[in-house]
Amino acid sequence: MKNAFHVMIVPTLGCPARCRYCWSSDPASPRMGMGTLREVVDWLKGIEKERVTFTFHGGEPLLAGAGFYREALPLISRELAHLEPEFAMQSNLWLMTPEIADVLAEYHVPIGTSIDGPEDLNDTQRGEGYFQKTMKGYAIAREHGLKVSFICTFTSRSFHEREKIVRFFRENGFTLKLHPALPSLRNDNPEPWTLDPADYGELLVYLLDTSLEHLGRMEIMNINDLCKCVFFRHGTVCTFVDCMGSTFAIGPDGGIYPCYRFVGMPEYVMGNVADRPTLDSLADSHIGRLMRDFRAFVNRACAGCAHIRYCRGGCPYNAMVPHGGEIKGVDPYCTAYRRIFDEITGRLDREMADSLPFEMGPFPPARQKGRKPGIMALMRHQAMKMRMQMP
C-alpha cells in the first residue's frame, strides 16, 4: 500500500469570526484562485509514490465560495485519481449553504467544526453569536448528508468548566475532540487563554475516566487515539506522529509550509507549487532542516523516555514557540503527554496482569460483570466499530 501524504489547502487566512484566542485569522489575506489550485495538482502529479488526503483549512475555507469547490473537487479527483484522493474540511460553518453542502456531499467531504461547549461558555471564548451561526450551518450540513464532528478548544478558563462542557457534548450526542488553546509564533493573542500543561494533563486523565465511564455512549476521539498510541506502540494522529516530509500546507499564493500553523509567515516557506519542488528540495529548505533538527533533538532528549516511540517529543511547532522559532526543547506540553501516557500504560499493565491467563486473540476477554471498563474494553470497542465499518 502507498504511504499516506497529507496536503492541507488554505484558500485564505481570512475568517468572519473573531475568536478571542485565535492566532491565525488575517482579514487582509488574499484568496486562492483556481490557477494556484491547478499548480497544486500539477505539482502533485510528480509525487506518484503517495496517496493523498486533502484537508481544506483556514482561516475559513468556505470564504473560497461554492464555485471554488465546484471546480476544485472534480479537478483533484480527476487529475490525481492515481493517488486515490480523499477530502476533509475544517470550518466554522457560518457560510455553509445548500449549494456548498451539495458539492461537498457529492465528494464525501467530512467536516470538522468548532464548538467549545454550551452557548454562553462558547460565545464568551469565541464571540457573541458564534454558537447560533455555527449550529445553523451544522443543520444545513446534516440535512445534506454531510458528516460533521466537533472540536472543543479548552482554554485556561474553560478548563474549570470541564464537567459542564462534557455534559453538553454527551447530552447532545456529539463526538468530542479536544484541542488545547496554544501559544503561537504569529502573535500574543492566545497567551491569556493558553491551557497550562499541568491542567492539560489533569484534563486528559479526567477525559479518560469519562470515556471509560460512558463507553459506547460517548466518543472522545483524543482518548481513543492516545490509547491506540500505547497499545500499538506508534503514533497515529497529529502531535504524536512524525509528520515531517509527509504533511504540507499550501497557502493562498501556492507557498508550501510544513503545517497550516506556519502559513502566512514568509520565513517558514519551504517552496512554491509553481516551481514544482521535489520532496528532497523541500527537506533541504531552511524550515525542512529545522524539522530534521527537531527529530534529532528528540532522539537525544527523549532517549530514556518510555513513550518516545509513539510520542516523538510532541509537536515541533509547539516546541519552537517558547524559543522564537528555534529548536531548544521538546513540546512544552510534554508533562501532559507523559501524565496521560503513564496513566494509560499503568492501567493497561494492571489489566493485563489481572486477566492472566487469558484466551488467545488480539484482545483479552471481555470484562467481568460489575467491573468498570478499562483500556482493553475501550480498545475492544474500537476494534468492533472498525470491523462493522469494513465493507
C-alpha angles and dihedrals in degrees: 000000000000118000119256117260118191122205118185111201114203107191090183142348089221118110133178091218123079103204109189096231097039118131102178110054116111117177090195094055117126121233125243115253127212090253090064092046090053088053088054090053093047090049092052092050086075093055098071099153094074140064113224137225114194118205118188106214140161157099084320113329094196088070084079087073137223093288092059093055094039087062101029101053097052091041092056093041093050102039096040099036090127088063093056093230120211126188141217137166139205111207141149086225095225091127097042113134133176088253094055092041091055092052093048093045091053089060096038096242112178114210131215115202134177131247120155097201135282117011098259094049094041094051092047088063103030103031137271114301095016095116096053094045093051094046090050090054090044090056091052092048093050093046088059095049099257120151110234127186129182132237115201117201113211114205134186086270104041090048087080090054095053095123092051091047095048091048089053092054093044095048092048094046092238122154108238124221115180124220120179119220102253137196118250142217089219102063145333095255096110096047099096090048099044114127113240113240093235091051089047091055091049090048092052092051090048090051091048090056090045093049092052093044091054098033110164092013102064130031120211105181097196092058092049090051095045091051090049089053091057096038097048096031097232136082117258105179141045113294092026101056134070097249097169112125094008101065126057135165123215117210126211092271095048095262114153120225132175092242139002090253089070096050113121096028108105093200090067099050112125097189142305129269090229089068093052094227118197121235088249092056091048090051089051093054120106093260091041090057090046090056090051089050089057092052091051091046091053091050089057103035097042099036092115096045117110090216101051095108094064103021100048092190094300123258118354091210091056089048092054098049099076091049101047095256099319129117106245101129146008125266105307088225088070090112090058093047092048092050096052094041090049089049094050093043093048093049092045091051091051092047092050091049093048093049098051125152092038133169119269118265142089092291134031117254122285117284119269118262112273095019117117114250117260141190094291091052090053092049091048089051091051092048091052091050091051091049091051091051094053114106 
